[in-house]
Each structure stands twice: as C-alpha cells, then as structure tokens.
Amino acid sequence: MNKIVVAGAGGFIGGHLTRALKSIGHQVRAVDIKPLTKWYQLTPGVDNLVLDLKTRENCFQALNGYEQVFNLAADMGGMGFIETHKADCMLSVLINTHLLMAARDLGIHRYFYASSACVYNAEKQTDPNNPGLKETDAYPALAEDGYGWEKLFSERMCRHFYEDYGLATRIARFHNVYGPFGTYDGGREKAPAAICRKVIESELYDKNEIIIWGDGNQTRSFMFIDDCIKGILDIMYSNIEEPINLGSAEMVSINRLVDYVEEIAGYKLARKYDPDAPKGVRGRNSDNSLIKKYLGWEPSIPLKDGLKKTYDWIKEEMIKNRGKDPKQVVFNEM
C-alpha cells in the first residue's frame, strides 16, 4: 500500500484515477479546487480536500505525510475553452511549480505529471492525414498558445527536478481522453462529449440539425478513460524517464465522429458547419511506437465501443437533470 495524493481529483480523469487507486488498496488523498458537490466522482474511504493548489502553502498541506503524487490539476477544457482562456491556462504553471517544491521538500518518492498533445509543434499538424506525432516532435517548440506552452514548460520543470533533486518524475502526454463521468456541456467539454450531447439534445427536444465546428474534416484520436487509467499507472511505475505519448492511434475526422454517434443514437441530423468556431490544429494523432517499446502495450479500446458507453451515460445524466438549473446540478452521489 502506498500513500498517494491525486491532485485534480474532482475532475474527469482524476476521479477515475482516485477510484482505481483506492480499489487496489492504496491510501489516497484527493484534492481539487471545486466544492465537493461539483466533483465528478467521490470515492468512499478517501481523504478529500478542497484546496487551491496554485497556492504554495496549500500544496505543502496536500502532500504532507504522503509518498507519491499524481498531478492532474489544471484549468483546462476542450478547444472552445483553451483558445479563449490562454492566461487562465498559463496560470496552471503555479500548481506544478508549488507541487514540485512541496514534493522535493517533503520527501515525495515519485511524481506523475499529466501533460498534453498540445505541446506538439503546430507546423507538424497541418495535414488531416497526420501520420502520428512522435515524442521528438515537441521540438523545435511551437506549442498550442497558452495551454500547450504551460504544459511544455511544466514538463521541463519535472525533468530538472529529477536532474537536480533526484525526484523521480514521470510524464504522459494525453491525447483527447473521453468517457463517462466527464464534462459534456458548459464550454469545457471535448469533442466526443460535445457531439454526444448535441445528438441527445436533438433526440430530447426534436431538433434535426447539428452544428459542427470547422469543416468537420479536421482529425483527432480519442482515448477511452479505461485505457488512460491503465496507461497512467503503467507509466508511473515504469522506468520511463522521458515524456511519452498516451493516446489512441485510431484517428478519425470530426465528421466521422458524428457518424459514429448518429449510429449509436439511430438518429440522423442535418449538418451545419461553423468555420469561425475554435477548431485547433488540422490533424493530430498519436504515434505509439515508444509506449509499445517500453510497455509492450498501447491504448486499444475501439472508439465505437467507448462512445457507446459515453453516450449512454451522458443521455442518462441529461434525462435526470432535464429542466434543472445547471448551477444546482450535483455531479456525484453524496
């Protein structure tokens, strides 16, 4: 049994990770800035703390008495959020800075940092037929403005805390994680959840049109949450000292993603395209050569399978919360 802190535990990935760590017998402290009623999951038997980890003192409080840290805390969301909140995204550097300082001073044994594919050079993502981004494609640096630069800088901080202080750091670059118990409205949601929500809205409210950001030909890969959690744990307890991709290599266009959700719903919609909406890079996919070399594994849950589970959960939530004021919605079972 390890004594583990999960920073960002009130979020989508953090909630799943907290539950997984507790289920295999670890002592877990879960930390997030949101009030407990806004955490996406609450795991029984976990020490839950509501703290703003941008503050140095709070980071020392969160880590005191513990041995390992998973840092998933960040002010972030889908493309609609990160393109319009660049400064807010950059301020997340304070979280990683103060957590690393606390980890160093409190004798933390191992530290995981959740980075992003947004660190990659934009000039390597101009073609929808992206062959897959290798870890070396982060340099020369031309990251996503705001969010991507903060992630790239924080990666370097982790590296230098290892070199200078011997703190064992592990870094995974996430590629578009999706699944149940995640954000699906409000502006921070990512494409799979947003499209599921739009199709379900059409079902519930007799609409026959869906608005797609861009021309729909931009491409991405999407990793189901179960693959993500396995990857996080395998990377954390590996000997991998360099940043590594954690993502599916099953690349699809946004138009194809809409096709899949319509097939699940049994509901076909007219498509309207918004060329002025945030749409990010033209093509992004994960090259998984390195993770297969190190771990003999890569994320492999088919997109259609993960979408079905995600769609069913979002539809259940939308029906349950239909007509409620969004500010009054409680996400977890307290």
N, C-alpha and C positions, 0 to 999 in steps of 0.2 A: 504493500500500500504506500502510495506517495501522497504528500500533502501539496495540492495543486491549486493555483489561482487561475481562474478564467476571467480575463478582462474583456468586457463587451458581452457578458453572458446573457444580457437581456435581449440581444439581437438574434437574428435568424440562425447563423452558423454557431454562435456562442451558446445558444440554448440547446441545440442538438449535441454539441461537444460536451457541455456540462452533464447532460443526461447520460451520455456514453461513458464518461469518466466515472461517474457515480456507480453506474451499473456494473463496472468491472472492479469495484471495490476501493477506489481512491477516496481520500478525504478531500472535498472540494470546497473552495470559497469562490462564489460567483459575484462579480462586481459589474455594475453598469450605472450610468448617469440617470437613466429613466426611473421614474417611480415604479414600484413592483407591479402595479396594475397594468403597466404598459410593457412589461417584459413578455416576450412571445411564448416562453415556457418557464415554469417554475418546477424544479426538481426536488422532491421530498428528501430531507436529510442533508441538504446543502446549506452552507452558511452564506446567506445573501446579504450583500452590502450595496447601498445606493451611495455612490461617490463619484465626483467629477475627477477623473484621472488626469486631466490637464494640470491639476494642482500637485506640486511636489509632495506636500505633506500627506495628501490622500493616497498617493502611490506607496509611500512608506507604510501607511496604515494597512493598506490592502495586502501587502506582501509579507508583513511581519509574522514570523512563525511558520512560514511556508517554504517549500523547497523548489518548486517548479512553477513556471508561468507560461500560459498561452495568451498572447496579446492579440486579440481580435477587435479591440476597441478602436473606433474611428467614426468621424462624422462623414457619412457617405450615403450613397444611394445609386440608383441607375443613372443613365446618361442625362436624363432630364434634370437630375439634381446636381451632378458634378460639373456640368457645363455652366451652371448658373450660380454655383456656390464655391467658387475656387478658393476664396480666402478662408471660408469655414473649413474646407477640406485640408488646407495647408496647416491650420491650427492643430490638427491631429498630431503633428510632429511633437507637440508638448507631451502627449500621452506616452509615446515611445521613449522620448528623452527621459522623462521622470521615472518611468517604469524601469528602464535600464539602469539608471542611477540607484534606484532602490534595490534592484536585483544585485548589483555589484556590492553595495554596502551591507546588505542583509544576508549575503552568502547563498543566494539562489544557485542551484546546481545546473539548471537547464532552462532555456528561454526560447519560446517559439514566437515568430513574428509572421503575421498574415499580411503578405504583400499582394500585388495585383498585376495582371497582364497589362494594366495601364502604364506600367513602367516602360513598355517597349517603344522603340523608335517609330514614330508615326510614318516615316518615309518607307518603312517595310510593311505598311498596312494599307496601301493604296489600291490593291487589287482584290476584288471579291474572291478570286481563286487563290487565296493565301495558302502557301504550301505548309504552313506551320511555323510558329515563332520559336526559334531556339533560344536558350538562355543567354547566349552571347549577343543576341540581337538587341539587348538593352543599351548597348554602347556601340558607336558614339551616341550619347544621350539626347533624345528628343521625345520625352515622355508626355503623356496627357497633361495638359496645363492644369496646375493646381493639384488635383488628387494624385496623378501619376508621379509628379515631381516629389511630393511629400513621401510617397511610398519608396521611391528610388533613394532619396536621401536617408530615410529610416533604415533601409537595407544596409547602407554604408555604415550607419551608426552601429548596427548589430555586428557587422564584420569587425569594426575597430574595437568594440568592447570585448570581442573574443581575442583579438590580437594583443590588446594592451592589458586586459584584466583577466583573461582566461575564462570568461563566461561562455559556456557552450551555447551558441545560438544556432537556431535552425530557421530557415526562411522558405516559405512556399508562395509562389505567385499564382493566385487563384484566377481561374478563367470562368466567369459567369456561373455562379452557383445558384441552384434553384431547388424548390421542393416545398412540402407542407411546412406550416408554422413560420412563414415568411411574410414580408411586406407585399401587398398586392394593390394598394392604392395610396393616394396622398402625395405622390410625386417622387418617392424614393424607390419605387418598385423597379425591377429589371424586366427585360422583355418577356420572358416566359410567363411571369405572373401577370404582367400588364395585359398581355394578349388573352390569357385565360379570363381575366376579369372582364375585358371588353366583350368577349363572346358570351360569357354568362349574363352580363347586363342585357345583351340583345335577346337572350332567351327569356329573362325575367320581365323585361319591360317592352317586349315586342318591337325591338328595333331590327332593322335589316341592313345596317351599314357599320363598317368598322374603319376607323381612321388609323392608318399606318404611317409612322414617322419615316421620312425619306421616301425613296422609291421602292423599298422593300427588297432590293437586290443586295444590300449590304449583308455580309456573312459573319457568323459567330459560331463558337462551340459552347455548349451548355452542359455543365456537370451536375448530376443529381447529388443531393446532400449526403446520401449514404456513402457514395464514393469519396466525397470530400472529407468526411469524418475519418474514414479508413486511411486516406492519404495523409491527413494531419498527424494522426497517431504514428503511422509508419515513419514519416519523415522526422518527427520529434525524437523518436528513439533510435534513429539511424546514425550513421557516421557521416552523413551528408553535410558538409560544411559550407557549401555554396548555395545561392538561391536556385530554386528548382521549380519548374512548371508543375502545377497541379490542376489539370483540366482534361476534359474530354477532347478527343481528336475527331469527333463526329461533327463536322462543320455543315451548317445549313444556312440558307438565306432566311431573312425575316419573313419573306413571302411563304417559304416552305414551312416555317414555324407556325404561321397562321393556318396553313393547310392542315397540319397535324392536329391543332386544337379544334378546328372545324370538324375533322373526322371524329374526334373524341365526343364532341357535342352532338354530332349528327345535325349540324345547323350551318348552312352556307350563307355567307354575308357578301353584300356588295362592298367593294374596297375603294376607299378614298385615301389618297396619298397627300401627306403634308410635307413638302420639300423644305420648309423653313423650320421644322421641328428639330431638336437635338438628335443627332444620329451617330456621332462618333466616327471612328475610322471606317474605311470602306470594307476591309476584310481582316478578320483575326481568327487564328486557330492555334491550337497547342501542339507543338512538336514534343512528343513524349519519349523520344529516344533516351534521354538522360534518366528519367524515372524508371524506365524499363531496365536500363543498365544497372542501376543501383538496387532497385527493389524487386525486379522481375514481375512488375505489375503496372497497370495503368487504369485510370477510370474507364469503366466499360459498360455501365448500365445504359441501355439504349434510350435515346431521347423520348421516343414514343411511350415507353414504359414509365419513365419518370414524370412525363407530362400528365399521364392519366391520373397518377396519384396526386399530383399537384392540383390539377383541375378539380378533382373530386373534393379535395379539402377546401379549396377556395369557394367552390359552389356551396358547400355546407355552411361555411362561415358567412357568406353573403346572404343566404336564406335566413340564417339565425339572427343576423344583425340588420335585416331589412327594415327600413324605416327609423332606425335609431340614429341619434346624433353621433357622428364619428368620434367626437371628443369623449363620449360616455362609454365607448366600447371597451370592454375588458378582454385582453387577448388570452390570458391564461386562466387556469382553473384554480382559484384561490379559495 
